[in-house]
Amino acid sequence: MARRRMIDPSIWDDESVGQLSDGAFRVFVACISNADDAGKLEVGCKRIRAIAFAYREDVTTHDVEGYMAEIETAIRSFCRYSVDGREYVKLLNWERYQTINRPSPSKLPDPPNGYSMNTHASLHEDSLLK
């Protein structure tokens, strides 16, 4: 279970965040508020839909996939990756915006090969072999 997270007031001044659609912004905030102490979370579309749109029957997992792609394109610190067929996100500027007292080690895998910068495309294990 995620701990309480802070949404920094500077989020409202960020041009990239400001250009997100309302649905993508909602997913982005859901990712922040549900990340573990290392800024990582599992982001299968069904899971994120259940978190961000639990009471909205009009939002589909297909919509959530579109929102995730929108965030990934717009927000450079949003690192989406796949390990063993499961989708994850690492929020790369996590330590800059969150102060964690007594952090718990993450149980989620790191991005493959120490991946540290978003190249505006999903990172999957297969892509590292090419």
Biotite code that builds the C-alpha atoms (Angstrom):
import biotite.structure as struc

atoms = struc.array([
    struc.Atom([0.000, 0.000, 0.000], chain_id="A", res_id=1, res_name="MET", atom_name="CA", element="C"),
    struc.Atom([1.360, 3.395, -0.964], chain_id="A", res_id=2, res_name="ALA", atom_name="CA", element="C"),
    struc.Atom([2.068, 6.026, 1.634], chain_id="A", res_id=3, res_name="ARG", atom_name="CA", element="C"),
    struc.Atom([0.784, 9.566, 1.495], chain_id="A", res_id=4, res_name="ARG", atom_name="CA", element="C"),
    struc.Atom([2.373, 11.507, -1.315], chain_id="A", res_id=5, res_name="ARG", atom_name="CA", element="C"),
    struc.Atom([2.784, 15.200, -1.948], chain_id="A", res_id=6, res_name="MET", atom_name="CA", element="C"),
    struc.Atom([1.787, 16.868, -5.197], chain_id="A", res_id=7, res_name="ILE", atom_name="CA", element="C"),
    struc.Atom([4.248, 19.732, -5.511], chain_id="A", res_id=8, res_name="ASP", atom_name="CA", element="C"),
    struc.Atom([2.591, 23.081, -6.295], chain_id="A", res_id=9, res_name="PRO", atom_name="CA", element="C"),
    struc.Atom([4.977, 23.512, -9.235], chain_id="A", res_id=10, res_name="SER", atom_name="CA", element="C"),
    struc.Atom([2.971, 20.852, -11.110], chain_id="A", res_id=11, res_name="ILE", atom_name="CA", element="C"),
    struc.Atom([0.505, 23.612, -12.015], chain_id="A", res_id=12, res_name="TRP", atom_name="CA", element="C"),
    struc.Atom([3.277, 25.686, -13.615], chain_id="A", res_id=13, res_name="ASP", atom_name="CA", element="C"),
    struc.Atom([4.758, 22.856, -15.657], chain_id="A", res_id=14, res_name="ASP", atom_name="CA", element="C"),
    struc.Atom([3.941, 23.360, -19.342], chain_id="A", res_id=15, res_name="GLU", atom_name="CA", element="C"),
    struc.Atom([4.255, 19.658, -20.202], chain_id="A", res_id=16, res_name="SER", atom_name="CA", element="C"),
    struc.Atom([1.866, 18.666, -17.431], chain_id="A", res_id=17, res_name="VAL", atom_name="CA", element="C"),
    struc.Atom([-0.472, 21.534, -18.309], chain_id="A", res_id=18, res_name="GLY", atom_name="CA", element="C"),
    struc.Atom([-0.849, 20.233, -21.851], chain_id="A", res_id=19, res_name="GLN", atom_name="CA", element="C"),
    struc.Atom([-2.016, 16.784, -20.743], chain_id="A", res_id=20, res_name="LEU", atom_name="CA", element="C"),
    struc.Atom([-5.658, 15.946, -21.324], chain_id="A", res_id=21, res_name="SER", atom_name="CA", element="C"),
    struc.Atom([-7.789, 15.738, -18.186], chain_id="A", res_id=22, res_name="ASP", atom_name="CA", element="C"),
    struc.Atom([-7.755, 11.942, -18.305], chain_id="A", res_id=23, res_name="GLY", atom_name="CA", element="C"),
    struc.Atom([-3.975, 11.760, -18.703], chain_id="A", res_id=24, res_name="ALA", atom_name="CA", element="C"),
    struc.Atom([-3.489, 14.254, -15.857], chain_id="A", res_id=25, res_name="PHE", atom_name="CA", element="C"),
    struc.Atom([-5.699, 12.095, -13.639], chain_id="A", res_id=26, res_name="ARG", atom_name="CA", element="C"),
    struc.Atom([-3.623, 9.004, -14.496], chain_id="A", res_id=27, res_name="VAL", atom_name="CA", element="C"),
    struc.Atom([-0.384, 10.914, -13.843], chain_id="A", res_id=28, res_name="PHE", atom_name="CA", element="C"),
    struc.Atom([-1.570, 11.996, -10.381], chain_id="A", res_id=29, res_name="VAL", atom_name="CA", element="C"),
    struc.Atom([-2.756, 8.426, -9.702], chain_id="A", res_id=30, res_name="ALA", atom_name="CA", element="C"),
    struc.Atom([0.754, 7.190, -10.525], chain_id="A", res_id=31, res_name="CYS", atom_name="CA", element="C"),
    struc.Atom([2.336, 9.713, -8.166], chain_id="A", res_id=32, res_name="ILE", atom_name="CA", element="C"),
    struc.Atom([-0.041, 8.927, -5.333], chain_id="A", res_id=33, res_name="SER", atom_name="CA", element="C"),
    struc.Atom([0.318, 5.152, -5.706], chain_id="A", res_id=34, res_name="ASN", atom_name="CA", element="C"),
    struc.Atom([4.062, 4.772, -6.341], chain_id="A", res_id=35, res_name="ALA", atom_name="CA", element="C"),
    struc.Atom([6.180, 2.900, -3.834], chain_id="A", res_id=36, res_name="ASP", atom_name="CA", element="C"),
    struc.Atom([8.969, 4.578, -1.855], chain_id="A", res_id=37, res_name="ASP", atom_name="CA", element="C"),
    struc.Atom([11.315, 4.308, -4.852], chain_id="A", res_id=38, res_name="ALA", atom_name="CA", element="C"),
    struc.Atom([8.868, 5.983, -7.241], chain_id="A", res_id=39, res_name="GLY", atom_name="CA", element="C"),
    struc.Atom([7.910, 2.737, -8.996], chain_id="A", res_id=40, res_name="LYS", atom_name="CA", element="C"),
    struc.Atom([4.547, 1.108, -9.586], chain_id="A", res_id=41, res_name="LEU", atom_name="CA", element="C"),
    struc.Atom([2.921, -1.572, -11.660], chain_id="A", res_id=42, res_name="GLU", atom_name="CA", element="C"),
    struc.Atom([0.811, 0.041, -14.369], chain_id="A", res_id=43, res_name="VAL", atom_name="CA", element="C"),
    struc.Atom([-1.278, -2.570, -16.097], chain_id="A", res_id=44, res_name="GLY", atom_name="CA", element="C"),
    struc.Atom([-4.172, -0.673, -17.724], chain_id="A", res_id=45, res_name="CYS", atom_name="CA", element="C"),
    struc.Atom([-6.811, -2.584, -15.733], chain_id="A", res_id=46, res_name="LYS", atom_name="CA", element="C"),
    struc.Atom([-5.063, -1.698, -12.485], chain_id="A", res_id=47, res_name="ARG", atom_name="CA", element="C"),
    struc.Atom([-4.623, 1.981, -13.340], chain_id="A", res_id=48, res_name="ILE", atom_name="CA", element="C"),
    struc.Atom([-8.204, 2.199, -14.590], chain_id="A", res_id=49, res_name="ARG", atom_name="CA", element="C"),
    struc.Atom([-9.397, 0.761, -11.246], chain_id="A", res_id=50, res_name="ALA", atom_name="CA", element="C"),
    struc.Atom([-7.340, 3.318, -9.319], chain_id="A", res_id=51, res_name="ILE", atom_name="CA", element="C"),
    struc.Atom([-7.899, 6.475, -11.375], chain_id="A", res_id=52, res_name="ALA", atom_name="CA", element="C"),
    struc.Atom([-11.409, 5.833, -12.710], chain_id="A", res_id=53, res_name="PHE", atom_name="CA", element="C"),
    struc.Atom([-13.002, 3.470, -10.201], chain_id="A", res_id=54, res_name="ALA", atom_name="CA", element="C"),
    struc.Atom([-16.397, 5.173, -10.410], chain_id="A", res_id=55, res_name="TYR", atom_name="CA", element="C"),
    struc.Atom([-16.340, 6.011, -14.120], chain_id="A", res_id=56, res_name="ARG", atom_name="CA", element="C"),
    struc.Atom([-17.896, 3.299, -16.244], chain_id="A", res_id=57, res_name="GLU", atom_name="CA", element="C"),
    struc.Atom([-17.355, 5.366, -19.396], chain_id="A", res_id=58, res_name="ASP", atom_name="CA", element="C"),
    struc.Atom([-13.533, 5.059, -19.218], chain_id="A", res_id=59, res_name="VAL", atom_name="CA", element="C"),
    struc.Atom([-12.096, 1.874, -20.726], chain_id="A", res_id=60, res_name="THR", atom_name="CA", element="C"),
    struc.Atom([-8.712, 0.199, -20.435], chain_id="A", res_id=61, res_name="THR", atom_name="CA", element="C"),
    struc.Atom([-8.164, 1.275, -24.052], chain_id="A", res_id=62, res_name="HIS", atom_name="CA", element="C"),
    struc.Atom([-8.662, 4.896, -22.939], chain_id="A", res_id=63, res_name="ASP", atom_name="CA", element="C"),
    struc.Atom([-6.162, 4.366, -20.117], chain_id="A", res_id=64, res_name="VAL", atom_name="CA", element="C"),
    struc.Atom([-3.604, 2.988, -22.573], chain_id="A", res_id=65, res_name="GLU", atom_name="CA", element="C"),
    struc.Atom([-4.000, 6.193, -24.584], chain_id="A", res_id=66, res_name="GLY", atom_name="CA", element="C"),
    struc.Atom([-3.553, 8.321, -21.461], chain_id="A", res_id=67, res_name="TYR", atom_name="CA", element="C"),
    struc.Atom([-0.411, 6.385, -20.511], chain_id="A", res_id=68, res_name="MET", atom_name="CA", element="C"),
    struc.Atom([1.038, 6.911, -24.002], chain_id="A", res_id=69, res_name="ALA", atom_name="CA", element="C"),
    struc.Atom([0.193, 10.623, -23.788], chain_id="A", res_id=70, res_name="GLU", atom_name="CA", element="C"),
    struc.Atom([2.014, 10.959, -20.457], chain_id="A", res_id=71, res_name="ILE", atom_name="CA", element="C"),
    struc.Atom([4.978, 8.987, -21.730], chain_id="A", res_id=72, res_name="GLU", atom_name="CA", element="C"),
    struc.Atom([5.322, 11.320, -24.701], chain_id="A", res_id=73, res_name="THR", atom_name="CA", element="C"),
    struc.Atom([4.878, 14.555, -22.728], chain_id="A", res_id=74, res_name="ALA", atom_name="CA", element="C"),
    struc.Atom([6.657, 13.882, -19.417], chain_id="A", res_id=75, res_name="ILE", atom_name="CA", element="C"),
    struc.Atom([10.353, 13.050, -19.758], chain_id="A", res_id=76, res_name="ARG", atom_name="CA", element="C"),
    struc.Atom([10.621, 11.783, -16.173], chain_id="A", res_id=77, res_name="SER", atom_name="CA", element="C"),
    struc.Atom([7.878, 9.168, -16.733], chain_id="A", res_id=78, res_name="PHE", atom_name="CA", element="C"),
    struc.Atom([9.819, 5.965, -17.499], chain_id="A", res_id=79, res_name="CYS", atom_name="CA", element="C"),
    struc.Atom([7.505, 3.178, -18.654], chain_id="A", res_id=80, res_name="ARG", atom_name="CA", element="C"),
    struc.Atom([9.036, -0.275, -19.031], chain_id="A", res_id=81, res_name="TYR", atom_name="CA", element="C"),
    struc.Atom([8.203, -3.953, -19.180], chain_id="A", res_id=82, res_name="SER", atom_name="CA", element="C"),
    struc.Atom([9.754, -6.865, -17.287], chain_id="A", res_id=83, res_name="VAL", atom_name="CA", element="C"),
    struc.Atom([8.555, -10.441, -17.732], chain_id="A", res_id=84, res_name="ASP", atom_name="CA", element="C"),
    struc.Atom([5.417, -9.251, -19.508], chain_id="A", res_id=85, res_name="GLY", atom_name="CA", element="C"),
    struc.Atom([4.370, -6.841, -16.741], chain_id="A", res_id=86, res_name="ARG", atom_name="CA", element="C"),
    struc.Atom([4.213, -3.073, -17.206], chain_id="A", res_id=87, res_name="GLU", atom_name="CA", element="C"),
    struc.Atom([5.847, -0.664, -14.740], chain_id="A", res_id=88, res_name="TYR", atom_name="CA", element="C"),
    struc.Atom([6.597, 3.027, -14.367], chain_id="A", res_id=89, res_name="VAL", atom_name="CA", element="C"),
    struc.Atom([9.552, 4.635, -12.631], chain_id="A", res_id=90, res_name="LYS", atom_name="CA", element="C"),
    struc.Atom([9.122, 8.327, -11.838], chain_id="A", res_id=91, res_name="LEU", atom_name="CA", element="C"),
    struc.Atom([12.665, 9.548, -12.434], chain_id="A", res_id=92, res_name="LEU", atom_name="CA", element="C"),
    struc.Atom([12.487, 12.768, -10.393], chain_id="A", res_id=93, res_name="ASN", atom_name="CA", element="C"),
    struc.Atom([10.893, 11.033, -7.425], chain_id="A", res_id=94, res_name="TRP", atom_name="CA", element="C"),
    struc.Atom([13.486, 12.011, -4.811], chain_id="A", res_id=95, res_name="GLU", atom_name="CA", element="C"),
    struc.Atom([13.290, 15.647, -5.918], chain_id="A", res_id=96, res_name="ARG", atom_name="CA", element="C"),
    struc.Atom([9.607, 15.931, -4.996], chain_id="A", res_id=97, res_name="TYR", atom_name="CA", element="C"),
    struc.Atom([9.067, 13.325, -2.279], chain_id="A", res_id=98, res_name="GLN", atom_name="CA", element="C"),
    struc.Atom([10.638, 13.131, 1.161], chain_id="A", res_id=99, res_name="THR", atom_name="CA", element="C"),
    struc.Atom([10.393, 9.603, 2.485], chain_id="A", res_id=100, res_name="ILE", atom_name="CA", element="C"),
    struc.Atom([11.128, 8.913, 6.141], chain_id="A", res_id=101, res_name="ASN", atom_name="CA", element="C"),
    struc.Atom([12.309, 5.344, 6.667], chain_id="A", res_id=102, res_name="ARG", atom_name="CA", element="C"),
    struc.Atom([11.834, 4.227, 3.045], chain_id="A", res_id=103, res_name="PRO", atom_name="CA", element="C"),
    struc.Atom([10.971, 0.609, 2.350], chain_id="A", res_id=104, res_name="SER", atom_name="CA", element="C"),
    struc.Atom([12.951, -1.118, -0.383], chain_id="A", res_id=105, res_name="PRO", atom_name="CA", element="C"),
    struc.Atom([10.993, -1.530, -3.586], chain_id="A", res_id=106, res_name="SER", atom_name="CA", element="C"),
    struc.Atom([9.687, -4.989, -4.399], chain_id="A", res_id=107, res_name="LYS", atom_name="CA", element="C"),
    struc.Atom([9.331, -4.000, -8.050], chain_id="A", res_id=108, res_name="LEU", atom_name="CA", element="C"),
    struc.Atom([12.025, -4.504, -10.678], chain_id="A", res_id=109, res_name="PRO", atom_name="CA", element="C"),
    struc.Atom([14.195, -1.656, -11.873], chain_id="A", res_id=110, res_name="ASP", atom_name="CA", element="C"),
    struc.Atom([14.084, -0.608, -15.503], chain_id="A", res_id=111, res_name="PRO", atom_name="CA", element="C"),
    struc.Atom([16.234, -3.006, -17.551], chain_id="A", res_id=112, res_name="PRO", atom_name="CA", element="C"),
    struc.Atom([19.965, -2.269, -17.727], chain_id="A", res_id=113, res_name="ASN", atom_name="CA", element="C"),
    struc.Atom([19.702, 0.720, -15.409], chain_id="A", res_id=114, res_name="GLY", atom_name="CA", element="C"),
    struc.Atom([17.592, 2.654, -17.917], chain_id="A", res_id=115, res_name="TYR", atom_name="CA", element="C"),
    struc.Atom([17.479, 6.209, -16.597], chain_id="A", res_id=116, res_name="SER", atom_name="CA", element="C"),
    struc.Atom([16.107, 8.577, -19.242], chain_id="A", res_id=117, res_name="MET", atom_name="CA", element="C"),
    struc.Atom([12.821, 8.521, -21.113], chain_id="A", res_id=118, res_name="ASN", atom_name="CA", element="C"),
    struc.Atom([13.332, 8.383, -24.858], chain_id="A", res_id=119, res_name="THR", atom_name="CA", element="C"),
    struc.Atom([9.635, 9.001, -25.494], chain_id="A", res_id=120, res_name="HIS", atom_name="CA", element="C"),
    struc.Atom([9.015, 5.360, -26.235], chain_id="A", res_id=121, res_name="ALA", atom_name="CA", element="C"),
    struc.Atom([8.171, 2.384, -24.086], chain_id="A", res_id=122, res_name="SER", atom_name="CA", element="C"),
    struc.Atom([11.143, 0.357, -22.983], chain_id="A", res_id=123, res_name="LEU", atom_name="CA", element="C"),
    struc.Atom([10.677, -3.374, -23.212], chain_id="A", res_id=124, res_name="HIS", atom_name="CA", element="C"),
    struc.Atom([13.227, -6.112, -22.612], chain_id="A", res_id=125, res_name="GLU", atom_name="CA", element="C"),
    struc.Atom([13.129, -7.046, -26.313], chain_id="A", res_id=126, res_name="ASP", atom_name="CA", element="C"),
    struc.Atom([14.118, -3.510, -27.343], chain_id="A", res_id=127, res_name="SER", atom_name="CA", element="C"),
    struc.Atom([17.384, -3.800, -25.443], chain_id="A", res_id=128, res_name="LEU", atom_name="CA", element="C"),
    struc.Atom([18.499, -6.677, -27.619], chain_id="A", res_id=129, res_name="LEU", atom_name="CA", element="C"),
    struc.Atom([18.313, -4.708, -30.865], chain_id="A", res_id=130, res_name="LYS", atom_name="CA", element="C"),
])
